[in-house]
Amino acid sequence: MRHLVEENRLHVRDLVLPVFVNSGNNIQKKISSMPGVSQWSVDASLKFVESAYKKGIRTFILFGVVDEKDKDSKGSAAWSATGPVPRALELYKKHFPESLLMADACFCEYTDHGHCGETADTSTKALDWHRDIGATLKNIAKAALVYAEAGADIIAPSAAMDGMVGAIREALDASKFSDRAICSYAVKYASAFYGPFRDAAGSAPLPGTDRRNYQMQPSNRREALREALLDVNEGADMLLVKPGLPYLDILREVRNTVEIPVGAYQVSGEYAMIKAAAANGWLSEDAVFAESLLGLKRAGATFIISYWAERAAELIQEGRI
Ligand code: PBG
């Protein structure tokens, strides 16, 4: 009876699985701060994606990782047509035509300073990193076109800089890609929960600098609504709120404010905390992840990006979530 009258339910199609792809061959590199998560070369990633696909997961979000030698101050490897993300997009579309592919579009994995755009100040000592927003918007449009050409269904700009959604929409519509969607990381807090991701993607900002001049202040609530509405007006098709669990109030409020779908991102630090506690026998992994994902759903998430998506799909199949 509890199941019959349950108000919220997780479905396997709610889940989005992140995939880290690098530019090597035949590589699986385990991420020590995210047990169970790996960085893959494009060829080796196929079996990881296939395994999740067989369990019903259809949506994947791709993050590219490149060698240090391929990084520069603009992050130009982000728009290389032979980079790991375009190659992975082509490969997955060929093998899994029914998949829905999101390309995370950002620069921190590709810049030598580790910031999410081109810098106007190359001083490595700059505490307050200065964006060259005009150049960054041109660059993000170039990257979006490369991902669209390679088969991305959804472009997901994650730098949280104003103007990105508009720049991408304009570029897609001016090419043959007006059918591609934009999922904006509109409400992205300057969070300490992203630490393990930066190990996985090799994208930490220069020591002594942080992302506070483009990511939001954790104490702000009304600003989240403003950010969400700005991106709706620029043409976003769906939004993300990030991180997840510490921001459930924001998720609910954004969901109540905009009419487009709102996804939640259960970020790397949330994943690592549960994994670490479970490894110590302090928490039950399955039960705590299931409760966390349901919490995001209850708070209004239309879909959820989670590193735990594959295990969640198994539990859903077994009727245990
Ligand atoms: C940035 C990006 C980040 C995440 C996704 N895209 C990290 C950041 O802003 O430093 C974090 C995801 C996570 O922690 O799981 N391009």
Boltz pocket constraint, residues with backbone or C-beta under 6 A from the ligand:
constraints:
  - pocket:
      binder: B
      contacts: [[A, 104], [A, 105], [A, 106], [A, 107], [A, 108], [A, 116], [A, 158], [A, 159], [A, 193], [A, 194], [A, 195], [A, 196], [A, 197], [A, 198], [A, 203], [A, 211], [A, 266], [A, 267], [A, 268], [A, 269]]
      max_distance: 6.0
